[in-house]
Each structure stands twice: as C-alpha cells, then as structure tokens.
Amino acid sequence: MSSAFNSIYHRASNAVDDVTRCSNGRSTAHTDREFNPWIQIDMLNIFDIAKVLIFNRQDMGGERLHDLLISVGENGVEKPCGFFQGPAATGDRLLIFCSSGSRGRYVRLTIQSIQGERDFLNVCEIQVFLE
C-alpha cells in the first residue's frame, strides 16, 4: 500500500482478510490522501487473472473510489487489467473483468488522480479470480 491513513487500523492486509462487511472505516485498507494512491496484492506466484471483485467500504465515503486502474504485473512491469471510472457508491461491489493476457504475480489498484489533486484509496476487501 502506498501509505496508511492510520497505521494502527488501516493495514493493507485488511483488503485480503476475507472480511467483506466493514461496519466502520477501521476495518478497511485505507491510504492517506495522496497523488495516485495504490494497494497491491502479492499473489505469491504468477497467474492468469480473470477478474477482480472489490468490496467498497459500507459506512461512508464510497464515492472516493473512482478512476481506478487495475493492473497486473511482475518484476516491476505492469499491464492494465481493467478500469473503473466511477465514482462508486458506499457499499458497492465492483466486478472488473480483466483483459486477455492479464498475467502476473502482483495485482495493483491505483486511483488515477487528477494532476494537482490528492485522493484516498480505501476498500473493505479485494478478491482476485484466476482463469
């Protein structure tokens, strides 16, 4: 994760803990406000990625999830998998189908911030589905 809003609560591991109901922001993966914030999942091996399911936070601020690029890569080389323009709504579940050839070890979600602006990236859960 590019940063943590509050390192005590907002850990990157919250995005992959199998908890899909986040009743408050403390249980989310939550970056600080920054330019192009990101969360990356290490799949621990190279896979063909079919789709990514994102559980947005359910308490407030769902509209913060917008202009979201999902990329897949390895060895520092990332290729686009899919894109969600948004904005999302609080409680949304977003299913992003990856383009053919989305293969790699890492799945990264990045908000494509407008030049000069800073954004939060916060999600409840991220689930990655393989081909």
PASEBA-1860 file (N, C-alpha, C; in nm, 3 decimals):
! residues 131
1> MSSAFNSI> 0.086/-0.116/0.000/0.000/0.000/0.000/0.090/0.122/0.000 ~ 0.054/0.223/-0.074/0.140/0.340/-0.088/0.157/0.417/0.042 ~ 0.059/0.411/0.132/0.067/0.476/0.262/-0.047/0.421/0.346 ~ -0.054/0.461/0.472/-0.165/0.422/0.559/-0.220/0.547/0.626 ~ -0.351/0.563/0.623/-0.416/0.676/0.688/-0.388/0.672/0.837 ~ -0.404/0.556/0.898/-0.372/0.535/1.038/-0.312/0.396/1.046 ~ -0.183/0.385/1.071/-0.113/0.257/1.064/-0.161/0.155/1.167 ~ -0.228/0.200/1.271/-0.279/0.107/1.372/-0.397/0.027/1.317
9> YHRASNAV> -0.485/0.093/1.242/-0.607/0.029/1.194/-0.605/-0.002/1.044 ~ -0.556/0.087/0.964/-0.574/0.081/0.818/-0.461/0.009/0.748 ~ -0.451/-0.120/0.772/-0.344/-0.201/0.716/-0.382/-0.254/0.578 ~ -0.283/-0.275/0.493/-0.307/-0.334/0.362/-0.368/-0.473/0.376 ~ -0.331/-0.545/0.479/-0.383/-0.681/0.500/-0.534/-0.683/0.518 ~ -0.594/-0.569/0.555/-0.740/-0.563/0.568/-0.810/-0.589/0.434 ~ -0.740/-0.566/0.324/-0.800/-0.585/0.192/-0.807/-0.732/0.152 ~ -0.737/-0.818/0.223/-0.733/-0.960/0.186/-0.754/-1.051/0.308
17> DDVTRCSN> -0.838/-1.008/0.401/-0.861/-1.085/0.524/-0.992/-1.165/0.521 ~ -1.057/-1.171/0.405/-1.184/-1.242/0.386/-1.301/-1.180/0.463 ~ -1.285/-1.057/0.508/-1.394/-0.984/0.572/-1.455/-0.891/0.468 ~ -1.578/-0.919/0.429/-1.643/-0.840/0.323/-1.745/-0.741/0.378 ~ -1.766/-0.740/0.509/-1.855/-0.643/0.572/-1.773/-0.558/0.667 ~ -1.750/-0.436/0.628/-1.671/-0.344/0.710/-1.766/-0.240/0.767 ~ -1.801/-0.258/0.891/-1.901/-0.171/0.953/-1.847/-0.033/0.986 ~ -1.715/-0.019/0.987/-1.656/0.113/1.008/-1.523/0.120/0.934
25> GRSTAHTD> -1.473/0.238/0.917/-1.350/0.259/0.841/-1.227/0.194/0.899 ~ -1.231/0.159/1.026/-1.113/0.099/1.089/-1.078/-0.037/1.031 ~ -1.174/-0.105/0.972/-1.150/-0.239/0.920/-1.119/-0.238/0.770 ~ -1.094/-0.121/0.713/-1.063/-0.110/0.571/-0.913/-0.097/0.549 ~ -0.871/-0.128/0.427/-0.737/-0.090/0.383/-0.752/0.054/0.335 ~ -0.676/0.146/0.389/-0.705/0.289/0.371/-0.574/0.367/0.361 ~ -0.547/0.423/0.243/-0.426/0.505/0.228/-0.450/0.644/0.286 ~ -0.344/0.717/0.298/-0.354/0.858/0.331/-0.397/0.931/0.203
33> REFNPWIQ> -0.429/1.057/0.213/-0.464/1.136/0.094/-0.334/1.169/0.022 ~ -0.324/1.122/-0.105/-0.201/1.141/-0.181/-0.232/1.135/-0.331 ~ -0.133/1.167/-0.411/-0.145/1.160/-0.556/-0.125/1.016/-0.600 ~ -0.219/0.961/-0.675/-0.215/0.823/-0.726/-0.196/0.717/-0.616 ~ -0.281/0.715/-0.515/-0.267/0.613/-0.411/-0.292/0.473/-0.468 ~ -0.225/0.372/-0.408/-0.238/0.237/-0.459/-0.235/0.133/-0.348 ~ -0.295/0.019/-0.380/-0.289/-0.101/-0.296/-0.247/-0.215/-0.388 ~ -0.151/-0.294/-0.344/-0.101/-0.404/-0.426/-0.114/-0.537/-0.352
41> IDMLNIFD> -0.158/-0.639/-0.424/-0.172/-0.773/-0.369/-0.064/-0.861/-0.430 ~ 0.010/-0.929/-0.345/0.111/-1.025/-0.390/0.044/-1.162/-0.394 ~ 0.029/-1.218/-0.515/-0.036/-1.348/-0.533/0.059/-1.464/-0.502 ~ 0.186/-1.434/-0.473/0.290/-1.530/-0.435/0.334/-1.623/-0.548 ~ 0.272/-1.610/-0.665/0.312/-1.686/-0.783/0.254/-1.615/-0.904 ~ 0.291/-1.655/-1.022/0.240/-1.594/-1.145/0.114/-1.666/-1.189 ~ 0.008/-1.589/-1.214/-0.122/-1.645/-1.253/-0.181/-1.564/-1.367 ~ -0.274/-1.627/-1.438/-0.360/-1.557/-1.534/-0.480/-1.506/-1.455
49> IAKVLIFN> -0.499/-1.375/-1.454/-0.605/-1.312/-1.376/-0.728/-1.291/-1.463 ~ -0.844/-1.338/-1.418/-0.969/-1.326/-1.493/-1.049/-1.203/-1.452 ~ -1.062/-1.181/-1.320/-1.143/-1.070/-1.272/-1.105/-1.035/-1.129 ~ -1.144/-0.915/-1.091/-1.117/-0.864/-0.956/-1.249/-0.812/-0.900 ~ -1.284/-0.857/-0.781/-1.405/-0.813/-0.712/-1.363/-0.725/-0.596 ~ -1.417/-0.603/-0.594/-1.382/-0.505/-0.491/-1.505/-0.475/-0.408 ~ -1.494/-0.490/-0.277/-1.599/-0.455/-0.184/-1.567/-0.317/-0.129 ~ -1.647/-0.220/-0.167/-1.625/-0.083/-0.122/-1.664/-0.072/0.026
57> RQDMGGER> -1.613/0.029/0.091/-1.648/0.049/0.231/-1.798/0.071/0.244 ~ -1.856/0.036/0.359/-2.001/0.036/0.375/-2.053/0.141/0.473 ~ -1.964/0.218/0.532/-2.011/0.314/0.632/-2.026/0.456/0.576 ~ -1.940/0.496/0.485/-1.943/0.632/0.428/-1.832/0.644/0.325 ~ -1.833/0.750/0.249/-1.722/0.782/0.162/-1.702/0.691/0.042 ~ -1.805/0.620/0.002/-1.792/0.528/-0.111/-1.752/0.596/-0.240 ~ -1.788/0.724/-0.253/-1.757/0.798/-0.376/-1.607/0.824/-0.393 ~ -1.530/0.797/-0.290/-1.384/0.814/-0.301/-1.323/0.716/-0.401
65> LHDLLISV> -1.395/0.607/-0.429/-1.345/0.508/-0.523/-1.385/0.548/-0.665 ~ -1.288/0.596/-0.739/-1.313/0.647/-0.874/-1.184/0.642/-0.954 ~ -1.195/0.646/-1.085/-1.078/0.649/-1.173/-0.975/0.545/-1.130 ~ -1.025/0.422/-1.112/-0.945/0.314/-1.054/-0.888/0.225/-1.164 ~ -0.757/0.223/-1.174/-0.687/0.136/-1.268/-0.646/0.009/-1.196 ~ -0.684/-0.105/-1.253/-0.640/-0.234/-1.201/-0.534/-0.284/-1.297 ~ -0.417/-0.314/-1.245/-0.307/-0.362/-1.330/-0.250/-0.491/-1.271 ~ -0.189/-0.568/-1.359/-0.129/-0.696/-1.322/0.014/-0.696/-1.373
73> GENGVEKP> 0.106/-0.746/-1.292/0.243/-0.745/-1.339/0.336/-0.830/-1.257 ~ 0.463/-0.821/-1.297/0.571/-0.890/-1.227/0.701/-0.819/-1.260 ~ 0.797/-0.830/-1.172/0.930/-0.772/-1.193/0.925/-0.623/-1.230 ~ 0.833/-0.550/-1.171/0.824/-0.406/-1.194/0.756/-0.364/-1.323 ~ 0.708/-0.460/-1.402/0.638/-0.429/-1.526/0.490/-0.459/-1.507 ~ 0.406/-0.356/-1.520/0.263/-0.372/-1.502/0.190/-0.349/-1.633 ~ 0.083/-0.427/-1.653/-0.003/-0.409/-1.769/-0.145/-0.387/-1.720 ~ -0.220/-0.299/-1.789/-0.359/-0.275/-1.746/-0.442/-0.403/-1.754
81> CGFFQGPA> -0.524/-0.421/-1.654/-0.618/-0.533/-1.648/-0.758/-0.481/-1.674 ~ -0.795/-0.371/-1.610/-0.927/-0.313/-1.624/-0.931/-0.175/-1.561 ~ -1.045/-0.108/-1.578/-1.059/0.028/-1.528/-1.202/0.050/-1.482 ~ -1.219/0.121/-1.370/-1.350/0.162/-1.321/-1.350/0.313/-1.311 ~ -1.436/0.378/-1.389/-1.439/0.523/-1.388/-1.504/0.578/-1.263 ~ -1.618/0.521/-1.226/-1.687/0.566/-1.105/-1.747/0.703/-1.118 ~ -1.781/0.764/-1.008/-1.749/0.719/-0.873/-1.841/0.605/-0.826 ~ -1.791/0.527/-0.733/-1.869/0.421/-0.671/-1.961/0.482/-0.566
89> ATGDRLLI> -2.048/0.400/-0.514/-2.134/0.439/-0.403/-2.094/0.359/-0.279 ~ -2.126/0.411/-0.164/-2.100/0.341/-0.040/-2.168/0.205/-0.045 ~ -2.092/0.100/-0.014/-2.146/-0.036/-0.012/-2.142/-0.109/-0.145 ~ -2.097/-0.044/-0.251/-2.091/-0.110/-0.382/-1.996/-0.229/-0.381 ~ -2.029/-0.325/-0.469/-1.937/-0.433/-0.504/-1.906/-0.413/-0.651 ~ -1.780/-0.401/-0.684/-1.738/-0.375/-0.821/-1.669/-0.498/-0.877 ~ -1.718/-0.546/-0.990/-1.657/-0.660/-1.056/-1.590/-0.610/-1.183 ~ -1.459/-0.622/-1.187/-1.379/-0.575/-1.300/-1.325/-0.698/-1.373
97> FCSSGSRG> -1.364/-0.714/-1.500/-1.313/-0.824/-1.581/-1.183/-0.779/-1.647 ~ -1.082/-0.863/-1.635/-0.951/-0.830/-1.689/-0.945/-0.857/-1.838 ~ -0.866/-0.778/-1.906/-0.842/-0.801/-2.047/-0.760/-0.929/-2.064 ~ -0.771/-0.990/-2.179/-0.699/-1.112/-2.209/-0.549/-1.088/-2.193 ~ -0.480/-1.186/-2.139/-0.335/-1.173/-2.121/-0.294/-1.106/-1.992 ~ -0.389/-1.088/-1.899/-0.356/-1.029/-1.769/-0.290/-1.136/-1.683 ~ -0.160/-1.138/-1.687/-0.082/-1.242/-1.619/0.025/-1.177/-1.534 ~ 0.038/-1.225/-1.411/0.142/-1.172/-1.325/0.130/-1.220/-1.182
105> RYVRLTIQ> 0.221/-1.172/-1.102/0.225/-1.207/-0.960/0.153/-1.101/-0.875 ~ 0.154/-0.977/-0.922/0.101/-0.866/-0.843/-0.024/-0.808/-0.909 ~ -0.124/-0.780/-0.828/-0.244/-0.710/-0.873/-0.245/-0.578/-0.798 ~ -0.248/-0.469/-0.873/-0.241/-0.336/-0.813/-0.365/-0.255/-0.850 ~ -0.423/-0.189/-0.751/-0.532/-0.094/-0.770/-0.477/0.045/-0.745 ~ -0.491/0.134/-0.842/-0.438/0.270/-0.831/-0.546/0.369/-0.871 ~ -0.571/0.466/-0.786/-0.658/0.577/-0.827/-0.574/0.671/-0.913 ~ -0.623/0.698/-1.033/-0.556/0.789/-1.125/-0.600/0.931/-1.090
113> SIQGERDF> -0.527/0.993/-1.001/-0.561/1.126/-0.951/-0.547/1.230/-1.062 ~ -0.631/1.331/-1.056/-0.618/1.445/-1.146/-0.494/1.523/-1.103 ~ -0.418/1.571/-1.200/-0.295/1.646/-1.170/-0.323/1.756/-1.067 ~ -0.243/1.757/-0.962/-0.256/1.859/-0.860/-0.353/1.822/-0.748 ~ -0.423/1.708/-0.761/-0.517/1.665/-0.656/-0.463/1.542/-0.585 ~ -0.515/1.521/-0.465/-0.479/1.404/-0.385/-0.606/1.330/-0.348 ~ -0.597/1.198/-0.342/-0.713/1.113/-0.314/-0.681/1.012/-0.204 ~ -0.787/0.964/-0.138/-0.779/0.848/-0.052/-0.813/0.726/-0.136
121> LNVCEIQV> -0.752/0.614/-0.107/-0.796/0.485/-0.161/-0.827/0.397/-0.042 ~ -0.953/0.362/-0.028/-0.992/0.275/0.083/-1.097/0.174/0.035 ~ -1.072/0.048/0.068/-1.161/-0.061/0.030/-1.176/-0.156/0.149 ~ -1.286/-0.228/0.147/-1.311/-0.328/0.250/-1.238/-0.458/0.218 ~ -1.253/-0.504/0.094/-1.196/-0.634/0.056/-1.169/-0.636/-0.093 ~ -1.066/-0.708/-0.133/-1.033/-0.730/-0.274/-1.019/-0.880/-0.294 ~ -1.094/-0.934/-0.390/-1.085/-1.075/-0.422/-1.041/-1.088/-0.567 ~ -0.942/-1.171/-0.591/-0.886/-1.192/-0.725/-0.924/-1.332/-0.772
129> FLE> -0.977/-1.340/-0.894/-1.020/-1.467/-0.952/-0.930/-1.501/-1.070 ~ -0.891/-1.627/-1.078/-0.798/-1.673/-1.180/-0.872/-1.732/-1.300 ~ -0.800/-1.738/-1.414/-0.853/-1.802/-1.535/-0.872/-1.949/-1.509
END
